[in-house]
Amino acid sequence: EIRIYELASLPISTQTPDKPDKTCEETKNLVEHMLKLNKQLSATKNPHDKTVLERQIAATDRRIDQLVY
């Protein structure tokens, strides 16, 4: 049995088309950035550039994790 007051404590997004949630928007932007970085990584041959991109990907991934949790 679940009581209504228990549901109130769940982290459910209240995003609607007329009221976007900032966290959802930021997550979406970070995911799009991550996809671009991964495309760049797969096209890059230079080892230094690969290292830089891998670090950017890791940092972006950590930020996404922070937003989700």
C-alpha positions as CSV (number, residue, x, y, z in Angstrom):
1,E,0.0,0.0,0.0
2,I,1.4,3.4,-1.0
3,R,0.2,6.6,0.6
4,I,0.0,9.9,-1.2
5,Y,2.4,11.6,1.3
6,E,5.0,9.0,0.4
7,L,4.7,9.8,-3.3
8,A,5.3,13.5,-2.6
9,S,8.9,12.7,-1.7
10,L,9.7,11.1,-5.0
11,P,11.9,13.2,-7.4
12,I,9.4,13.3,-10.2
13,S,9.9,16.0,-12.9
14,T,7.1,18.5,-13.2
15,Q,8.1,19.5,-16.7
16,T,5.4,20.5,-19.1
17,P,5.6,22.0,-22.6
18,D,4.8,25.5,-21.3
19,K,7.1,25.1,-18.2
20,P,10.3,23.3,-19.0
21,D,12.4,21.9,-16.2
22,K,15.9,23.4,-16.0
23,T,17.5,20.1,-15.0
24,C,15.9,18.3,-18.0
25,E,17.0,21.0,-20.4
26,E,20.5,20.9,-19.0
27,T,20.7,17.1,-19.2
28,K,19.4,17.2,-22.8
29,N,22.1,19.8,-23.7
30,L,24.8,17.8,-22.1
31,V,23.7,14.6,-23.9
32,E,23.8,16.4,-27.2
33,H,27.3,17.7,-26.4
34,M,28.4,14.2,-25.4
35,L,27.2,12.9,-28.8
36,K,29.2,15.6,-30.6
37,L,32.3,14.8,-28.6
38,N,32.0,11.1,-29.3
39,K,31.7,11.9,-33.1
40,Q,34.8,14.0,-32.9
41,L,36.7,11.3,-30.9
42,S,35.9,8.7,-33.5
43,A,37.1,11.0,-36.3
44,T,40.3,12.1,-34.5
45,K,43.7,10.5,-35.3
46,N,45.9,12.7,-33.2
47,P,46.7,11.0,-29.8
48,H,46.8,14.4,-27.9
49,D,43.4,15.4,-29.3
50,K,42.0,12.0,-28.4
51,T,43.2,12.4,-24.8
52,V,41.6,15.9,-24.6
53,L,38.3,14.7,-26.0
54,E,38.3,11.6,-23.7
55,R,38.7,14.0,-20.7
56,Q,35.9,16.2,-21.9
57,I,33.7,13.2,-22.4
58,A,34.5,12.0,-18.9
59,A,33.7,15.4,-17.4
60,T,30.5,15.7,-19.3
61,D,29.5,12.2,-18.1
62,R,30.2,13.1,-14.5
63,R,28.0,16.2,-14.9
64,I,25.2,14.2,-16.3
65,D,25.5,11.7,-13.4
66,Q,25.3,14.6,-10.9
67,L,22.1,15.9,-12.5
68,V,20.5,12.5,-12.7
69,Y,21.3,11.6,-9.0
